[in-house]
Amino acid sequence: MPSNNIETTIHTAFAKAQSEFPKISKDATNPFFKNKYVSLDNILEVVLPILHKNGLYLTQSPWTDDRGIGVATKIVHAESGEEEQSCFTLPLAKQDPQGAGSAITYARRYSLQAMLGLNFEDDDDANRASGKKTTTNNDELDF
């Protein structure tokens, strides 16, 4: 169990970083459903400089188990080595490299959003948790 001083260090750094995260805008379009969403590239472009400025770094490692494929996302305090980790698993719908890559990208994106407490514009690239409901206006997603 880490000491309270180290926990205070990572938690203080993380709180500072979170206070600097802006609302992240949609920058990509799903070619099948035509809705806009926030890409992983956009998330990383926004959050990495802020995390680094606050002495934090990010790792995301893919893995598989009997439930599917996923990622372990870690936020690490560079000075103390203290870390926070979250694992996110998705069922692998398409049993090929493209399906695995797509699932890993989804897991990375949604894991980062949840773990970092990011505020996106309404995002439904998961198409209402794969129920595939779409709206007629790409800017008004029905949540």
N, C-alpha and C positions, 0 to 999 in steps of 0.2 A: 504494500500500500504506500503510495507516495506521500511525502510529508505535506502538511498544509501549506508551507511556503511555496513549494513547487506547484501545487494545484492552484494557488492564488496567482502564480506567475502565468501559467497557461490560460487560466480563466480570464485574467485581466487582459492579456494579449488578444484573446479570442473576442472578448467583449468590445475592445477597441476596433478590431477588424470588422466585426458585424456592424458597428455604428457607421462605418465608412462605406459599406456595400450599397450601391445605388439600386434602384429598381432596374431590372435588366429587361430590355426590349426584345421583342420577337425579331428574329433576323433571318429565319429560314422558312421554307414552305414545303409541306408534305406533298409530294407529287401525286399521290393517290387520292388524298382527301381534300387537297387544296387549302388546308388551314395552315396558319402561320404558327411557329413555335420558336423557342429559344434553343439555339444549337449549343452543343458542348463546347465548341471553339469559342463562342461568344461568352459563355460562362467563365471559361478559363482565362480569357483575355481580360475580363473585368476583375475576377477575384484573386488571381495569383499575385499581381503587384501589391494588392492590399494586404494579403496574408504575409507576403515576404517583408513588407514594410513594418509589420508588427511582430516579426521574429517567428513566424509560423510557416510551415511548408506542408504540402499535400502529397499523399501517395494514394494510388488506386491500383489494386492488384486483382486481376480476374482469377476466378476459380470455378470449379464445378463440383457438384455433389449429386446425390440421387434425386434431389428436388429440381435441379436445373443448373443454370449458369448465373454467376453474379460477380460482384466486386466487393472487396473490403476497402473501405475508404478510411484513411487515417489523416488526422490533422496533428502535426507534431510541433512542439515548441522547440526550436533549434537549440537554444541555450541549455535548457534543463533536460531535454529528451522526453518529457512528459507528453503523452498522446491521448487523443480521443479517437475511438474507432467505431465504425458502424458497418454492418454487412447487409447487403441487399441482394436477394435472389429472385430470378425470374424463371418461369418454365421456358424451356427451349422449344419454341413452336416449329421451327424449321431446322431439321437435323443436318446442317451443312455449315461450312465456314462462314457463309454470308449470314446465315441465321444466328450463329454464335457471335459474330462481330456486331450485328445489329442489337442483339440482346445486351451485350457488354456496354455498348454506347448508351442505350437506354438506362441501364443500371447505373452507369457513371453519372449521367446527367441528373437523374432523379435522386440518387444518393447525395450528390453535391447540393442540390436544391434543399433537401430536407436537413442535412447535417449542418449546413452553413446558415440556415434560416433565411434563404434568399427570397426576395420578393420579385416574382415575375409578373408581367402582364398575364392575364388569363392565358393558360397554356393547355391545349388538349391534344398534343401529339400522340398521346396514348389512346386517343379517341374514346373518351369516357370509359377508361379501363377496359379497352378492347371490345366494347359493345358497338364500336364503329359508328356512333351517331355523329353526324356532322350538322353544321348550321349553314344557312344560305349566305350569311355575312361573316366573312373570315375574322372580322374584328370584334364580333359579339359572340363569344363562345358561351354556351349554356352550361354553367356549373351549378 
